[in-house]
């Protein structure tokens, strides 16, 4: 591992936070891809010029954020987020028994264009920025239950709009192809009445109660990478989030 000495604490911020930032930058830069073992704590400490305890504290913070995983007797690895893991972590719909609903997706409609005012505001984009728009229906046991409208900054995902088929979970693709790691999401959930368009897409009567789930997704650097507006008809299911 190349040496990267960390400035002392009086120059700004706790040492462990700066060690964390350095490790994070190496992961985001592709030096340590998903599934890669990190150097041992002692090796990191020597390379960065800090104590092993400081390195351990930085890795503890990254473990809590699910950026890395600790394996007893083996070491610390960059988290490898599989499609199943991404659905488990970020899909908050559960059935009557308490089991998580793992949806399928119908073929998506994908377009590109200049971002609207709302899209620029939600994704913090500049004037003239272009976006990718993805519209798809999520199904459960063959029945439509969720309408997804997804907006992505085109500059972050070159070539994505030309994909022949969108994967069931995009976050796994973000990580593996674009080295963009999803850190967390923010959601606003509101009960609304189904419009005529949504009623047709979800196979319910106009005016039926449905959930509107407005999500912003952030990467490890705090950048907004996705705006997703989902409308769900939760027949025999419910929304659940652990805080």
Buried (B, 14 or more C-beta within 10 A) or exposed (E): BEEBEBEEBEEEEEBBBBBBBBBBEBBBEEEBEBEBEBBBBEEBBBBBBBBBEBBBBBBBBBBEBBBBBEEEEEBBBBBBBBBEBBBEBBBBBBEEEEEBBBBEBEEBEBEEEEBEEEBBEBBEBEEEBBBBBBEBBBBBEEEBBBBBBBBBBBEBBEEBBEBEEBBBBBBBBBBBEBBBBBBBBEBEBEEEEBEEEBBEBBEBEEEBEBBBBBBBBBBBEEBBBBBBBBBBBBEEBEEEEEE
